[in-house]
Amino acid sequence: MSSISGAISQMIILILIACMGFVCARVGYIDADTRGKLTKILVNITLPCMIVVSGNNLDASQVADLILLAFLLAIVQFALLLLCGWFCNVVLRTPPDQRSLYLFMAICTNTAFIGLPIISSMFGGETTLFASIFVMVLAFFMYSAGFAILAGKKTGSDRETGRNGFLSKAAGSIKDLPWKSICNPSMGSCLVAIALLLLGIKIPNVLASAMGALGGITSPIAMMIVGSIIAEADFGSIVKEARLYPTIIIRQLVVPVTLLFALRALGINESLVVVFTIMFAMPIGALAPSFAEQFGHDSMLAAKGTVLSTAAAFAIIPLVVAVMAMP
């Protein structure tokens, strides 16, 4: 794993790339249509390539046991994110009609779009594989338990059916889960990478190099897209959402740093500690506003949370990484 100082330098590079995405959006080089196409390339091509090739040079005998631990830690992380959302609701006295949305925003984090590329760029190697496991597990719970949270906390007539008819889909049987969203290219590539690693199958050098080159552009594309999203935000309205500030500080900084020291005290593998901490510090997911609107919640509040937490992440993540360097 790269040194912490190198990781901080890499994070600064990613921030500068995001700034370039901000500028490109402002001058019209990246519009909504361009961003949508870049996102499809990232999600369906470059990110899966990065995940699959991540385990090609690893020794299965050294990381096989850690893979199971990564799954367990990802499940624990979801539970802690949920607990963190509940805690923020109680401490900040969130209005009743916003509590389920704040709870959902706590678990709908941008692990795939920002977390995985950042971890791959800063640390690489086995951390990329572990991070993809976190993405897979957290996505499963978000699309199942997360949707149930949004659909199950209604008032009046909405409690019966859920606005736009989503209650039965979220709170029904397992067959009602949105499997097309859960079983996405990132999840598939993660399973392929683990299978190849455990079976001792190596990707041919030429193919691995091509996939590595494609995977290498994931982080720059992701950061430019993030910068372009921020460029379109109405910060005048966003900065007035006072309850978001302590929520972001608690969920993205205080709790991850606390858990960092706790996991190290337990003697957890350092690569897993790094992945767990950085994934916990991720901002609210870009899809949160869309999901909020589908379930009849305040999509504007979710959009403000996404933009503000993403902007804050560029200061918080380097700070978290710097704390990792502390003895």
KEKE-3310 file (N, C-alpha, C; in steps of 0.2 Angstrom, whole numbers, plus 5000, padded with zeros to 4 digits):
npx = (5004:5003:5012:5005:5008:5009:4997:4989:4994:4989:4976:4975:4978:4966:4957:4960:4958:4944:4941:4944:4934:4923:4926:4925:4911:4906:4910:4903:4908:4905:4889:4872:4869:4881:4887:4879:4882:4895:4895:4888:4898:4908:4902:4898:4909:4923:4924:4921:4931:4942:4940:4940:4953:4960:4962:4972:4986:4987:4990:4982:4983:4986:4976:4964:4957:4954:4945:4933:4932:4931:4918:4910:4914:4909:4895:4894:4897:4886:4876:4881:4881:4867:4864:4871:4863:4851:4855:4859:4847:4840:4848:4849:4836:4827:4814:4799:4793:4805:4813:4815:4820:4832:4838:4839:4848:4859:4863:4864:4877:4890:4899:4903:4904:4913:4920:4926:4935:4943:4950:4956:4965:4973:4978:4977:4980:4976:4967:4958:4950:4944:4937:4928:4920:4914:4906:4897:4890:4885:4877:4867:4860:4856:4847:4837:4834:4835:4826:4814:4814:4812:4799:4791:4789:4777:4763:4746:4736:4747:4754:4747:4749:4760:4768:4768:4766:4776:4778:4774:4784:4796:4794:4789:4790:4805:4806:4802:4812:4823:4831:4838:4844:4852:4860:4871:4884:4896:4894:4894:4907:4915:4912:4917:4931:4934:4932:4941:4953:4952:4952:4964:4967:4974:4973:4977:4992:4991:4977:4975:4983:4976:4964:4968:4972:4960:4953:4961:4957:4946:4945:4949:4938:4927:4930:4929:4916:4910:4914:4908:4894:4894:4896:4884:4876:4865:4872:4868:4855:4858:4867:4860:4853:4854:4854:4861:4875:4880:4876:4884:4897:4897:4894:4903:4915:4918:4913:4919:4933:4934:4930:4941:4952:4946:4946:4959:4964:4958:4966:4963:4967:4977:4974:4960:4956:4958:4950:4937:4936:4938:4927:4916:4917:4912:4902:4884:4875:4873:4862:4852:4843:4834:4828:4822:4812:4805:4799:4791:4797:4806:4814:4822:4829:4837:4845:4852:4859:4867:4875:4881:4888:4896:4904:4910:4917:4929:4937:4936:4940:4955:4958:4954:4963:4975:4974:4975:4989:4994:5003)
npy = (4994:5011:5025:5036:5049:5050:5046:5057:5066:5061:5063:5076:5078:5072:5081:5093:5088:5087:5100:5104:5098:5106:5118:5115:5112:5124:5132:5126:5114:5101:5096:5091:5080:5075:5072:5062:5052:5050:5045:5032:5026:5025:5018:5006:5001:5006:5006:4992:4986:4990:4985:4970:4968:4971:4961:4953:4952:4948:4937:4923:4916:4924:4934:4928:4925:4937:4942:4937:4943:4956:4956:4954:4966:4975:4973:4976:4990:4995:4994:5002:5014:5016:5017:5029:5038:5038:5043:5056:5061:5061:5069:5081:5084:5082:5086:5077:5074:5073:5064:5050:5052:5058:5048:5039:5046:5044:5031:5030:5031:5038:5026:5019:5028:5038:5033:5021:5024:5033:5026:5016:5024:5031:5020:5007:4990:4977:4984:4990:4978:4975:4986:4986:4975:4981:4990:4982:4975:4986:4992:4982:4982:4995:4996:4988:4987:5001:5007:5002:5010:5022:5020:5016:5025:5034:5046:5048:5045:5041:5031:5020:5016:5021:5035:5036:5023:5014:5008:4994:4988:4991:4986:4973:4956:4947:4945:4957:4966:4978:4970:4972:4984:4981:4970:4975:4980:4983:4975:4962:4962:4962:4950:4942:4945:4940:4927:4923:4926:4917:4905:4905:4909:4918:4933:4935:4944:4954:4957:4960:4972:4980:4981:4986:4999:5005:5004:5013:5026:5028:5035:5049:5052:5051:5060:5072:5072:5073:5086:5093:5092:5099:5111:5115:5118:5127:5136:5146:5143:5131:5133:5137:5127:5122:5111:5101:5103:5099:5086:5081:5083:5075:5062:5060:5063:5064:5051:5041:5043:5040:5027:5022:5022:5013:5001:4999:4997:4984:4976:4974:4971:4982:4987:4984:4992:5005:5005:5003:5015:5026:5023:5025:5038:5043:5055:5059:5049:5051:5048:5049:5061:5057:5045:5050:5058:5048:5041:5051:5060:5075:5080:5090:5093:5082:5083:5095:5090:5080:5088:5097:5088:5082:5092:5095:5083:5084:5091:5084:5071:5071:5076:5065:5055:5061:5059:5046:5044:5047:5042)
npz = (5000:4996:5003:5016:5014:5000:4997:5001:4992:4980:4982:4982:4968:4962:4967:4960:4947:4948:4949:4937:4930:4935:4929:4916:4915:4918:4906:4896:4891:4897:4898:4903:4895:4890:4902:4906:4897:4899:4912:4910:4903:4913:4923:4916:4909:4912:4926:4930:4923:4930:4943:4940:4935:4947:4956:4949:4951:4964:4978:4982:4993:5003:5004:5004:5016:5021:5012:5016:5028:5024:5018:5030:5037:5029:5030:5044:5042:5036:5045:5055:5048:5047:5061:5064:5056:5063:5075:5072:5068:5080:5089:5082:5081:5070:5059:5059:5046:5039:5044:5039:5027:5030:5036:5026:5018:5025:5023:5009:5001:4992:4987:4975:4965:4969:4980:4977:4965:4971:4982:4974:4966:4976:4984:4978:4972:4983:4990:4981:4977:4990:4992:4982:4986:4997:4990:4983:4994:5002:4992:4990:5002:5002:4992:4996:5011:5012:5003:5009:5020:5015:5009:5020:5029:5030:5030:5032:5018:5010:5017:5015:5001:4997:4989:4971:4971:4976:4988:4989:4982:4989:5002:5001:4997:4994:4980:4975:4975:4967:4957:4945:4947:4958:4954:4946:4934:4942:4953:4947:4941:4953:4958:4948:4949:4962:4960:4950:4957:4968:4961:4956:4943:4930:4921:4904:4899:4889:4888:4902:4903:4894:4900:4912:4908:4903:4915:4922:4918:4925:4938:4934:4925:4934:4944:4936:4932:4945:4948:4938:4942:4954:4949:4943:4954:4965:4976:4984:4989:4995:5005:5016:5022:5037:5045:5038:5039:5053:5052:5041:5046:5057:5052:5041:5046:5060:5065:5056:5059:5072:5072:5064:5073:5082:5075:5072:5085:5087:5080:5066:5049:5040:5027:5026:5036:5031:5019:5025:5033:5023:5015:5024:5025:5014:5003:5002:4991:4973:4967:4977:4977:4966:4971:4982:4976:4969:4980:4985:4994:5000:4987:4984:4996:4997:4986:4989:5000:4994:4985:4994:5004:4995:4990:5003:5005:4998:5007:5018:5016:5013:5026:5034:5029:5032:5046:5047:5046:5058:5073)
capx = (5000:5006:5012:5000:5009:5008:4989:4987:4996:4985:4969:4975:4977:4959:4953:4962:4954:4937:4940:4944:4927:4919:4927:4922:4904:4905:4911:4899:4911:4901:4882:4869:4869:4888:4888:4875:4886:4902:4893:4887:4905:4911:4898:4898:4915:4930:4924:4921:4938:4947:4938:4942:4960:4963:4965:4976:4992:4987:4991:4976:4984:4987:4970:4957:4953:4953:4939:4927:4932:4928:4911:4908:4915:4904:4888:4894:4897:4879:4872:4883:4878:4860:4864:4873:4858:4846:4858:4859:4840:4839:4852:4848:4829:4825:4807:4796:4792:4811:4818:4816:4825:4839:4840:4841:4854:4865:4865:4865:4883:4893:4905:4905:4906:4918:4924:4931:4940:4948:4954:4960:4970:4977:4981:4978:4981:4971:4962:4953:4946:4941:4932:4922:4916:4910:4901:4892:4886:4881:4872:4862:4856:4853:4841:4832:4832:4835:4819:4809:4814:4808:4792:4787:4788:4772:4758:4739:4735:4753:4756:4744:4751:4767:4767:4770:4766:4783:4778:4774:4791:4801:4792:4786:4794:4812:4805:4800:4818:4825:4837:4842:4849:4857:4864:4874:4891:4901:4893:4896:4914:4918:4912:4922:4938:4935:4932:4948:4958:4952:4953:4971:4967:4977:4971:4983:4995:4989:4971:4976:4985:4971:4959:4971:4972:4953:4951:4965:4953:4940:4946:4948:4931:4923:4931:4927:4909:4908:4915:4902:4888:4894:4896:4877:4872:4863:4874:4864:4850:4861:4871:4855:4851:4858:4855:4865:4882:4882:4875:4890:4903:4896:4894:4908:4922:4919:4912:4924:4939:4933:4930:4948:4956:4943:4947:4966:4964:4956:4971:4961:4971:4977:4971:4953:4954:4958:4944:4932:4936:4936:4920:4912:4917:4909:4896:4878:4875:4870:4855:4847:4837:4829:4825:4818:4806:4801:4795:4787:4800:4809:4820:4827:4833:4841:4849:4856:4863:4872:4880:4885:4892:4901:4909:4914:4921:4936:4941:4936:4944:4962:4959:4954:4969:4980:4973:4978:4996:4996:5005)
capy = (5000:5017:5029:5041:5056:5049:5046:5064:5069:5058:5066:5083:5078:5071:5087:5097:5085:5089:5107:5105:5096:5111:5123:5112:5113:5132:5134:5122:5108:5096:5097:5085:5074:5073:5069:5055:5047:5048:5040:5026:5023:5024:5012:4999:4999:5007:5004:4985:4984:4992:4980:4964:4968:4973:4955:4949:4952:4947:4931:4921:4913:4930:4938:4924:4925:4944:4943:4935:4948:4962:4956:4955:4973:4979:4973:4980:4997:4997:4994:5008:5020:5017:5020:5036:5042:5038:5047:5063:5063:5062:5075:5087:5085:5082:5086:5070:5072:5073:5059:5044:5054:5059:5041:5036:5049:5042:5025:5030:5035:5037:5022:5017:5033:5042:5030:5015:5027:5037:5021:5013:5029:5032:5014:5002:4983:4973:4989:4990:4973:4975:4992:4983:4971:4986:4993:4977:4974:4992:4993:4977:4984:5002:4995:4984:4991:5008:5008:5001:5015:5028:5019:5014:5031:5039:5048:5048:5040:5038:5025:5014:5013:5024:5039:5033:5015:5011:5004:4987:4986:4991:4983:4967:4950:4947:4945:4964:4970:4980:4966:4975:4989:4978:4966:4979:4978:4983:4968:4956:4962:4960:4942:4939:4946:4936:4920:4922:4926:4911:4899:4905:4911:4925:4936:4936:4950:4959:4958:4963:4978:4984:4982:4991:5006:5007:5006:5019:5032:5029:5041:5056:5053:5051:5067:5077:5072:5076:5093:5096:5092:5104:5118:5117:5118:5133:5136:5151:5139:5125:5135:5139:5121:5122:5104:5097:5104:5095:5079:5079:5083:5069:5056:5059:5065:5061:5044:5037:5044:5036:5020:5021:5020:5007:4995:4998:4994:4977:4973:4973:4972:4989:4988:4984:4998:5010:5004:5004:5022:5030:5022:5028:5045:5045:5059:5056:5047:5056:5045:5051:5065:5053:5040:5053:5060:5043:5039:5056:5064:5081:5078:5096:5092:5077:5086:5099:5085:5077:5093:5100:5083:5080:5097:5094:5078:5086:5094:5079:5065:5072:5076:5058:5052:5063:5056:5039:5045:5048:5035)
capz = (5000:4996:5009:5018:5011:4993:4996:5001:4986:4975:4983:4979:4961:4961:4968:4954:4941:4949:4948:4929:4928:4937:4924:4909:4915:4917:4900:4892:4888:4899:4899:4906:4891:4890:4909:4907:4893:4903:4918:4907:4901:4919:4926:4912:4906:4915:4933:4930:4921:4936:4948:4938:4935:4953:4959:4945:4954:4971:4980:4985:5000:5007:5005:5004:5023:5021:5008:5020:5033:5020:5018:5037:5039:5025:5033:5050:5041:5034:5052:5059:5045:5049:5068:5063:5054:5068:5080:5069:5069:5087:5092:5078:5081:5063:5059:5058:5039:5035:5047:5035:5021:5033:5038:5019:5015:5029:5020:5002:5001:4985:4987:4969:4960:4971:4985:4974:4961:4976:4985:4969:4964:4982:4987:4973:4974:4987:4993:4976:4978:4996:4991:4977:4990:5001:4986:4982:5000:5003:4987:4991:5008:5001:4987:4999:5017:5011:5000:5014:5025:5011:5008:5026:5034:5027:5034:5029:5012:5007:5021:5012:4995:4995:4983:4965:4971:4978:4995:4989:4979:4994:5008:4999:4997:4991:4973:4973:4976:4961:4955:4939:4950:4963:4950:4941:4932:4947:4957:4943:4940:4959:4959:4944:4952:4967:4957:4947:4962:4972:4957:4953:4936:4929:4915:4900:4900:4884:4890:4908:4901:4891:4905:4917:4904:4904:4922:4924:4917:4930:4943:4931:4923:4940:4947:4932:4933:4951:4947:4934:4946:4958:4945:4942:4960:4968:4983:4988:4993:4998:5012:5021:5025:5042:5048:5034:5042:5058:5049:5037:5050:5061:5048:5036:5049:5067:5066:5053:5062:5078:5070:5062:5079:5085:5071:5073:5092:5087:5076:5059:5043:5038:5021:5027:5040:5026:5015:5029:5035:5018:5012:5028:5024:5007:5003:5000:4984:4968:4966:4982:4975:4962:4975:4986:4973:4968:4986:4988:4999:4998:4982:4984:5001:4995:4981:4993:5004:4989:4983:5000:5006:4990:4991:5009:5005:4996:5012:5024:5014:5014:5033:5036:5027:5036:5053:5046:5046:5065:5076)
cpx = (5004:5007:5007:5001:5008:5000:4986:4988:4991:4978:4969:4975:4970:4955:4954:4958:4946:4936:4940:4937:4922:4920:4924:4914:4902:4905:4907:4902:4907:4894:4879:4869:4876:4889:4885:4879:4892:4900:4892:4894:4908:4908:4899:4904:4922:4930:4925:4928:4943:4946:4941:4949:4963:4965:4970:4983:4993:4988:4985:4977:4985:4981:4964:4953:4951:4946:4933:4926:4929:4921:4908:4908:4910:4897:4888:4894:4890:4875:4875:4881:4871:4860:4866:4867:4853:4849:4858:4852:4838:4842:4850:4840:4826:4817:4804:4795:4799:4816:4819:4821:4832:4842:4843:4847:4860:4868:4866:4871:4886:4900:4907:4908:4912:4923:4929:4936:4945:4952:4958:4966:4975:4981:4982:4978:4975:4965:4956:4948:4942:4935:4926:4917:4911:4904:4896:4887:4882:4876:4866:4857:4853:4847:4836:4830:4831:4828:4814:4809:4810:4801:4788:4786:4783:4767:4751:4739:4741:4755:4753:4747:4758:4766:4771:4770:4772:4783:4778:4781:4796:4800:4789:4791:4801:4811:4804:4806:4820:4831:4841:4846:4854:4862:4867:4881:4896:4900:4896:4904:4918:4918:4916:4929:4939:4936:4939:4953:4958:4954:4961:4972:4969:4975:4977:4985:4992:4982:4971:4978:4980:4965:4961:4971:4965:4951:4955:4961:4947:4940:4945:4941:4927:4923:4928:4919:4906:4909:4910:4896:4888:4893:4888:4873:4870:4865:4871:4859:4853:4864:4866:4852:4855:4859:4859:4873:4884:4881:4881:4896:4903:4897:4900:4915:4922:4918:4917:4931:4939:4933:4937:4952:4953:4946:4955:4967:4963:4961:4968:4966:4971:4973:4963:4951:4954:4952:4938:4931:4934:4929:4915:4912:4915:4903:4890:4878:4871:4863:4850:4842:4832:4825:4820:4811:4802:4796:4791:4790:4803:4815:4825:4832:4838:4847:4854:4861:4869:4877:4884:4890:4897:4907:4913:4919:4928:4940:4941:4940:4952:4963:4959:4960:4975:4980:4976:4986:4999:4998:5000)
cpy = (5006:5021:5034:5047:5055:5049:5053:5067:5067:5061:5073:5083:5077:5077:5092:5095:5087:5096:5109:5103:5102:5117:5121:5113:5120:5134:5131:5116:5101:5098:5091:5079:5071:5069:5062:5050:5045:5044:5033:5022:5021:5018:5006:4997:5000:5005:4996:4982:4985:4987:4973:4963:4969:4967:4951:4948:4950:4939:4928:4919:4918:4934:4934:4925:4933:4946:4942:4941:4955:4962:4957:4963:4977:4979:4977:4988:4999:4998:5001:5015:5021:5020:5027:5040:5043:5043:5054:5065:5065:5068:5081:5089:5086:5082:5079:5069:5072:5067:5053:5046:5055:5052:5038:5039:5046:5035:5025:5034:5033:5033:5020:5022:5037:5037:5025:5019:5030:5032:5018:5018:5030:5026:5008:4995:4980:4978:4990:4984:4973:4981:4990:4979:4976:4989:4988:4976:4980:4993:4988:4980:4991:5001:4991:4987:4998:5010:5007:5006:5021:5027:5018:5019:5036:5041:5048:5043:5037:5032:5019:5011:5016:5029:5036:5025:5012:5007:4997:4984:4986:4987:4976:4961:4951:4948:4952:4968:4972:4976:4969:4980:4986:4974:4970:4977:4978:4977:4962:4956:4960:4953:4939:4939:4941:4929:4919:4922:4919:4905:4899:4906:4918:4927:4937:4943:4956:4961:4962:4971:4983:4986:4987:4998:5009:5009:5012:5026:5033:5035:5048:5057:5055:5058:5073:5078:5075:5084:5097:5097:5098:5111:5120:5118:5126:5134:5141:5148:5134:5127:5136:5133:5119:5115:5100:5097:5099:5087:5077:5078:5076:5062:5055:5060:5062:5054:5040:5038:5040:5029:5018:5018:5014:5001:4994:4994:4986:4973:4971:4975:4979:4991:4989:4990:5004:5010:5006:5012:5026:5029:5025:5035:5048:5050:5055:5055:5051:5054:5047:5055:5061:5048:5044:5056:5054:5040:5045:5060:5070:5080:5084:5096:5087:5079:5091:5095:5082:5082:5095:5094:5081:5086:5097:5089:5079:5089:5088:5073:5066:5073:5069:5054:5054:5061:5049:5039:5046:5042:5033)
cpz = (5000:5002:5010:5014:5003:4992:4996:4995:4980:4976:4981:4971:4959:4962:4962:4948:4942:4948:4940:4927:4929:4931:4917:4909:4914:4910:4894:4889:4890:4901:4902:4902:4890:4897:4909:4903:4896:4909:4915:4905:4907:4922:4923:4909:4910:4922:4934:4928:4927:4941:4946:4938:4942:4957:4955:4947:4961:4972:4984:4992:5005:5009:5005:5011:5023:5017:5012:5025:5030:5020:5025:5039:5035:5028:5040:5048:5039:5041:5055:5055:5047:5056:5068:5061:5059:5073:5078:5070:5076:5090:5088:5078:5074:5063:5057:5051:5035:5038:5043:5029:5024:5034:5031:5017:5019:5026:5013:5001:4994:4985:4980:4965:4962:4976:4981:4969:4966:4979:4980:4967:4970:4984:4982:4976:4977:4989:4988:4976:4984:4995:4987:4981:4994:4996:4984:4988:5002:4998:4988:4996:5006:4997:4990:5006:5016:5008:5005:5019:5021:5011:5014:5031:5031:5032:5029:5023:5009:5011:5018:5006:4993:4989:4977:4965:4973:4984:4994:4986:4985:5000:5007:5000:4993:4983:4971:4973:4968:4959:4950:4942:4954:4959:4944:4939:4937:4952:4953:4942:4947:4960:4954:4946:4957:4965:4954:4952:4966:4968:4954:4946:4935:4922:4911:4900:4896:4887:4897:4907:4898:4896:4910:4914:4905:4911:4925:4923:4921:4934:4940:4929:4929:4943:4943:4932:4939:4951:4943:4937:4950:4955:4944:4948:4962:4975:4987:4992:4997:5005:5017:5024:5031:5045:5045:5037:5047:5056:5045:5041:5055:5057:5044:5040:5056:5068:5062:5056:5069:5077:5067:5068:5083:5082:5072:5080:5092:5083:5069:5054:5041:5032:5022:5031:5035:5022:5019:5031:5029:5015:5017:5027:5018:5008:5001:4992:4979:4966:4971:4981:4971:4966:4979:4983:4971:4974:4989:4993:4996:4993:4983:4990:5000:4991:4985:4997:5000:4987:4989:5003:5002:4990:4997:5009:5002:5001:5018:5022:5015:5022:5036:5035:5031:5043:5053:5047:5054:5068:5081)
residu = (MET:SER:SER:ILE:SER:GLY:ALA:ILE:SER:GLN:MET:ILE:ILE:LEU:ILE:LEU:ILE:ALA:CYS:MET:GLY:PHE:VAL:CYS:ALA:ARG:VAL:GLY:TYR:ILE:ASP:ALA:ASP:THR:ARG:GLY:LYS:LEU:THR:LYS:ILE:LEU:VAL:ASN:ILE:THR:LEU:PRO:CYS:MET:ILE:VAL:VAL:SER:GLY:ASN:ASN:LEU:ASP:ALA:SER:GLN:VAL:ALA:ASP:LEU:ILE:LEU:LEU:ALA:PHE:LEU:LEU:ALA:ILE:VAL:GLN:PHE:ALA:LEU:LEU:LEU:LEU:CYS:GLY:TRP:PHE:CYS:ASN:VAL:VAL:LEU:ARG:THR:PRO:PRO:ASP:GLN:ARG:SER:LEU:TYR:LEU:PHE:MET:ALA:ILE:CYS:THR:ASN:THR:ALA:PHE:ILE:GLY:LEU:PRO:ILE:ILE:SER:SER:MET:PHE:GLY:GLY:GLU:THR:THR:LEU:PHE:ALA:SER:ILE:PHE:VAL:MET:VAL:LEU:ALA:PHE:PHE:MET:TYR:SER:ALA:GLY:PHE:ALA:ILE:LEU:ALA:GLY:LYS:LYS:THR:GLY:SER:ASP:ARG:GLU:THR:GLY:ARG:ASN:GLY:PHE:LEU:SER:LYS:ALA:ALA:GLY:SER:ILE:LYS:ASP:LEU:PRO:TRP:LYS:SER:ILE:CYS:ASN:PRO:SER:MET:GLY:SER:CYS:LEU:VAL:ALA:ILE:ALA:LEU:LEU:LEU:LEU:GLY:ILE:LYS:ILE:PRO:ASN:VAL:LEU:ALA:SER:ALA:MET:GLY:ALA:LEU:GLY:GLY:ILE:THR:SER:PRO:ILE:ALA:MET:MET:ILE:VAL:GLY:SER:ILE:ILE:ALA:GLU:ALA:ASP:PHE:GLY:SER:ILE:VAL:LYS:GLU:ALA:ARG:LEU:TYR:PRO:THR:ILE:ILE:ILE:ARG:GLN:LEU:VAL:VAL:PRO:VAL:THR:LEU:LEU:PHE:ALA:LEU:ARG:ALA:LEU:GLY:ILE:ASN:GLU:SER:LEU:VAL:VAL:VAL:PHE:THR:ILE:MET:PHE:ALA:MET:PRO:ILE:GLY:ALA:LEU:ALA:PRO:SER:PHE:ALA:GLU:GLN:PHE:GLY:HIS:ASP:SER:MET:LEU:ALA:ALA:LYS:GLY:THR:VAL:LEU:SER:THR:ALA:ALA:ALA:PHE:ALA:ILE:ILE:PRO:LEU:VAL:VAL:ALA:VAL:MET:ALA:MET:PRO)
# end
